[in-house]
Amino acid sequence: MKKFSWILALVMMVTAVFSNQTQAQNGKWSPQAKGAVIGALGGGAAGALINKRNRVVGGAVGGVAGAGVGYAIGKHTDNKRKQAAAAAAARQAAANRAANERAERQALARRVDAAERKAELAQAKQQQQYPAMASGFAASTPMMLTASNGPVASGYLPNESYGDRNSAYSTSEVRRKSW
């Protein structure tokens, strides 16, 4: 019995020392190695306790079995951590994609708004330059046809719908005569 208590005390002390060192060296030891070391120590102690005829053989067999079980538990733990990290990375990537798409839609909306404001300003400027056009094209036609050096004589007509994207020649201030 005295021999048994010394072996048990020695195994407990070694297990406590190595388990603390394993926890302190988180960055250096993989979960599989930690599990194998802790399993080997625990299995060796259990094997020595179980095999009363030959404690050395029992400790060795228990240590090998404990190391195998500890390695399997450590591998399972490591796989779970990797899956959790991959899922977190996928969620972060999806959030980044959504944020990028939102930013692109906002930028497009700002560009469209700027283009519409520019078209409105151009239309207001055109109405200021050609006040007769604001009341209608027919009212100013006789005046334009009689002018010898006006826009009609040069083959161009002012474009009342300049900047209006839904009409023809929206990007040109003048229209070419088609006759």
C-alpha positions in Angstrom: 0.0 0.0 0.0 2.9 2.3 0.8 4.3 1.8 -2.7 0.9 2.5 -4.3 0.6 5.8 -2.5 4.1 6.9 -3.6 3.3 6.1 -7.3 -0.1 7.9 -7.0 1.5 11.0 -5.5 4.2 11.0 -8.2 1.7 10.7 -11.0 -0.5 13.4 -9.6 2.4 15.8 -9.2 3.7 15.1 -12.7 0.2 15.6 -14.1 -0.3 18.8 -12.3 3.0 20.2 -13.4 2.6 19.3 -17.1 -1.0 20.4 -17.3 0.0 23.8 -16.0 2.9 24.0 -18.5 0.7 22.9 -21.3 -1.8 25.7 -20.5 0.9 28.3 -20.2 2.3 27.3 -23.7 -0.9 27.9 -25.6 0.9 29.3 -28.6 3.4 26.5 -28.8 1.4 23.4 -28.3 -1.4 22.2 -30.5 -4.6 21.0 -28.9 -3.7 17.4 -30.1 -0.3 17.5 -28.3 -1.9 18.9 -25.1 -4.6 16.2 -25.2 -2.0 13.5 -25.8 0.2 14.6 -22.9 -2.6 14.9 -20.5 -4.2 11.6 -21.7 -0.9 9.8 -21.4 -0.3 10.9 -17.8 -3.8 10.2 -16.8 -3.9 6.9 -18.6 -0.5 5.9 -17.1 -1.7 6.6 -13.6 -5.0 4.7 -14.2 -3.2 1.8 -15.8 -0.7 1.5 -12.9 -3.6 1.5 -10.4 -5.7 -1.1 -12.3 -2.9 -3.6 -13.0 -1.8 -4.7 -9.5 0.5 -7.5 -10.6 2.8 -5.4 -12.8 2.3 -1.7 -12.4 4.9 -0.7 -15.0 3.2 -2.7 -17.8 -0.2 -1.4 -16.7 1.1 2.2 -16.6 2.6 1.8 -20.1 -0.5 0.4 -21.6 -2.7 2.9 -19.9 -0.4 5.7 -21.0 -0.5 4.7 -24.6 -4.3 4.3 -24.5 -4.7 7.6 -22.7 -2.4 9.4 -25.2 -4.6 8.1 -28.1 -7.8 9.2 -26.5 -6.3 12.5 -25.5 -5.1 13.1 -29.1 -8.5 12.3 -30.5 -10.2 14.7 -28.0 -7.6 17.4 -28.9 -8.1 16.9 -32.6 -11.9 17.2 -32.2 -11.5 20.4 -30.2 -9.1 21.8 -32.8 -11.5 21.0 -35.6 -14.4 22.7 -33.8 -12.3 25.9 -33.3 -11.3 25.9 -37.0 -14.9 25.5 -38.1 -16.0 28.4 -35.8 -13.2 30.6 -37.2 -14.1 29.7 -40.8 -17.8 30.5 -40.1 -16.8 33.8 -38.5 -14.6 34.7 -41.5 -17.5 33.8 -43.9 -19.9 36.0 -41.9 -17.4 38.9 -42.0 -16.8 38.5 -45.7 -20.6 38.5 -46.4 -20.9 41.7 -44.2 -18.0 43.3 -46.2 -19.6 42.4 -49.5 -23.0 43.9 -48.4 -21.3 47.0 -47.2 -19.4 47.4 -50.5 -22.6 46.9 -52.5 -24.4 49.5 -50.3 -21.6 51.9 -50.9 -21.7 51.3 -54.7 -25.5 51.9 -54.8 -25.1 55.1 -52.8 -22.3 56.3 -55.1 -24.4 55.5 -58.2 -27.4 57.4 -56.7 -25.2 60.4 -56.0 -23.9 60.4 -59.6 -27.4 60.2 -60.9 -28.6 63.0 -58.7 -25.6 65.1 -59.8 -26.4 64.4 -63.5 -30.0 65.4 -63.0 -29.1 68.6 -61.2 -26.6 69.4 -64.0 -29.4 68.8 -66.6 -31.8 71.0 -64.7 -29.2 73.8 -64.5 -28.5 73.5 -68.2 -32.2 73.7 -69.0 -32.6 76.7 -66.8 -29.6 78.3 -68.5 -31.0 77.6 -71.9 -34.3 79.1 -70.9 -32.4 82.2 -69.8 -30.5 82.4 -73.1 -33.5 81.8 -75.3 -36.5 83.4 -73.5 -38.6 83.2 -76.7 -38.3 79.4 -76.6 -39.9 79.3 -73.1 -43.2 80.4 -74.6 -43.1 77.9 -77.4 -41.2 77.3 -80.6 -44.0 78.5 -83.0 -43.9 82.0 -81.5 -40.3 82.5 -82.4 -40.2 80.7 -85.8 -41.0 83.7 -88.0 -38.4 85.7 -86.3 -35.8 83.0 -86.8 -36.7 82.3 -90.4 -36.3 86.0 -91.3 -32.9 86.4 -89.7 -30.2 86.0 -92.3 -27.4 85.1 -90.0 -29.4 83.3 -87.2 -29.3 79.7 -86.2 -31.6 78.6 -89.0 -29.3 80.1 -91.7 -26.4 78.1 -90.4 -28.4 74.8 -90.3 -28.8 74.5 -86.6 -31.8 75.0 -84.3 -31.7 75.5 -80.5 -32.5 72.4 -78.5 -35.3 73.0 -76.0 -34.9 69.6 -74.5 -31.1 69.9 -73.7 -30.3 67.8 -70.6 -33.6 65.9 -70.8 -32.6 62.2 -71.0 -35.9 61.1 -72.4 -35.7 63.1 -75.6 -33.5 62.9 -78.6 -30.3 65.0 -78.8 -30.3 65.4 -75.0 -26.5 66.0 -74.9 -26.3 68.7 -77.5 -27.3 72.3 -77.2 -28.3 72.5 -80.8 -30.2 70.3 -83.2 -29.2 69.8 -86.9 -31.8 70.6 -89.5 -33.2 67.5 -91.1 -34.6 69.2 -94.3 
